[in-house]
Amino acid sequence: MRARIIAATIDSIVELGHAATTTVEVQRRAGVSRGALLHHFPSRAELLVAAIDDLFGAQRQLSDDFRSVSLGIDAGIDALWHSFTGPLEIAATELWSAARNDAELREILTRYDRGLGRDVRQMCSRLWPDYVDHPNYDLALLIVIDAMHGAAQARVVRSDRAIAARLTGWKRMMHLLLD
């Protein structure tokens, strides 16, 4: 039941956004009684924390999926971008935006963000093990990850063609900095 409630919370965040993800909406989506929801999550904040935990667990799983994969720059950029295009990124972006005006949510996300950053860097070191010791690696990684975060948010108003051009640009930049 707990997993069903968390899944309903994430679905609501992705489909409706943070503000419309109320305990009543989650209860409806999960098909549980008010008492069952409150038994597992006495407050909306605790519900959001559980959703965040689940989202970060999914990101860690994605990182683990690349444990034994070594890709070239182009395929690695494609794989990394894929991690920025699913429900995980949509929900995370929604929660990060909401945290701007929600101190409790911001505090929780700040704690998780450090671990997530570490997980993403580990995933990238698995994607590009031949470049990890390159003097420009950290800079290139920082640029491409920040750019992907921005592009993921911009997908709301940008075409797939515009995103494809960015993918080509990120690959070119990585080649220029690392080859």
C-alpha positions in Angstrom: 0.0 0.0 0.0 2.9 2.4 0.9 4.5 1.8 -2.5 1.1 2.5 -4.3 0.7 5.8 -2.4 4.3 6.8 -3.3 3.7 5.9 -6.9 0.5 7.9 -6.9 2.3 10.9 -5.4 5.0 10.8 -8.1 2.4 10.4 -10.9 0.5 13.4 -9.5 3.7 15.6 -9.3 4.6 14.7 -12.9 1.0 15.2 -14.2 -0.3 18.0 -12.1 2.7 19.6 -10.4 3.7 20.2 -6.9 0.9 22.6 -5.9 -1.9 20.3 -7.2 -0.4 17.3 -5.5 -2.6 17.3 -2.4 -3.2 14.4 0.0 -6.7 14.2 -1.3 -5.5 13.8 -4.9 -2.9 11.2 -3.9 -5.6 9.3 -1.9 -7.8 9.3 -5.0 -5.1 8.2 -7.3 -3.9 5.4 -5.0 -7.4 4.2 -4.3 -6.9 4.3 -0.5 -8.9 5.7 2.4 -7.9 8.9 4.2 -7.1 6.8 7.2 -4.7 4.5 5.3 -3.0 7.5 3.7 -2.6 9.2 7.1 -1.4 6.0 8.7 1.6 5.9 6.3 2.1 9.6 5.8 0.7 11.8 8.6 1.5 15.0 6.6 1.9 16.2 3.1 5.6 17.0 3.8 6.2 13.4 4.8 4.5 12.2 1.7 6.7 14.4 -0.5 9.8 13.2 1.4 8.8 9.6 0.6 8.4 10.5 -3.0 11.7 12.2 -3.1 13.3 9.1 -1.5 11.8 7.0 -4.2 12.9 9.3 -7.0 16.5 9.4 -5.7 16.4 5.6 -5.4 15.4 5.5 -9.1 18.3 7.7 -10.0 20.7 5.5 -8.0 19.3 2.5 -9.9 19.9 4.2 -13.2 23.4 4.9 -12.1 23.9 1.3 -11.1 22.7 0.2 -14.5 25.8 1.9 -15.9 28.1 0.1 -13.5 29.9 -2.0 -16.2 29.2 0.2 -19.2 32.0 2.2 -20.9 30.8 4.3 -23.7 32.4 6.8 -26.0 31.6 10.5 -25.7 28.7 10.5 -28.1 26.9 7.4 -26.8 27.7 8.6 -23.2 26.0 12.0 -23.9 23.0 10.2 -25.3 22.8 7.9 -22.2 23.2 10.8 -19.8 20.5 12.9 -21.6 18.1 9.9 -21.4 18.4 10.1 -17.6 17.2 13.7 -17.9 14.1 13.0 -20.0 11.8 10.7 -17.9 9.4 11.1 -15.0 12.2 11.3 -12.5 13.5 14.5 -14.0 10.1 16.0 -14.5 9.2 15.4 -10.8 12.6 16.5 -9.6 12.3 19.7 -11.6 8.8 20.4 -10.2 10.0 19.8 -6.6 13.2 21.9 -7.1 11.0 24.8 -8.3 8.6 24.4 -5.5 11.5 24.4 -3.0 12.3 28.0 -3.9 9.3 29.1 -1.7 9.1 26.1 0.6 11.8 26.1 3.3 11.0 22.6 4.5 11.1 21.1 1.1 14.3 23.1 0.2 16.0 21.7 3.4 15.1 18.1 2.4 16.2 18.5 -1.2 19.5 20.1 -0.2 20.3 16.9 1.8 19.4 14.7 -1.1 21.0 16.8 -3.8 24.5 16.1 -2.5 24.0 12.4 -2.8 22.4 12.7 -6.2 25.3 14.8 -7.5 27.7 12.1 -6.2 25.6 9.4 -7.9 25.5 11.3 -11.2 29.3 11.8 -11.2 29.8 8.1 -10.5 27.5 7.2 -13.3 29.5 9.5 -15.6 32.8 8.0 -14.5 31.4 4.6 -15.6 30.3 6.1 -18.9 33.6 7.7 -19.6 36.3 5.9 -17.6 39.0 6.8 -20.1 38.5 10.6 -19.5 38.1 10.7 -15.7 41.8 11.7 -15.2 41.7 14.3 -18.0 42.4 17.8 -16.7 39.2 19.2 -18.3 36.9 16.3 -17.2 35.4 18.0 -14.1 34.7 21.2 -16.0 33.2 19.4 -19.1 31.0 17.3 -16.8 29.8 20.3 -14.8 29.0 22.2 -18.0 27.1 19.3 -19.7 25.1 18.4 -16.5 24.1 22.0 -15.9 23.2 22.4 -19.6 21.1 19.2 -19.5 19.2 20.4 -16.4 18.3 23.6 -18.2 17.4 21.8 -21.4 15.2 19.4 -19.5 13.3 22.3 -18.1 13.2 24.0 -21.5 11.6 21.0 -23.2 8.3 22.5 -22.1 8.6 25.1 -24.8 11.4 23.8 -27.1 11.0 21.4 -30.0 12.7 18.1 -30.3 14.8 19.6 -33.1 16.1 22.3 -30.8 17.0 19.6 -28.2 18.7 17.5 -30.9 20.9 20.5 -31.8 21.9 20.8 -28.2 22.8 17.1 -28.0 25.1 17.6 -31.0 26.6 20.7 -29.3 27.2 18.9 -26.0 29.0 16.1 -27.9 31.1 18.6 -29.8 32.0 20.5 -26.6 33.0 17.2 -24.8 35.2 16.2 -27.8 36.8 19.7 -27.8 37.5 19.6 -24.1 38.5 15.9 -23.7 40.0 14.7 -27.0 
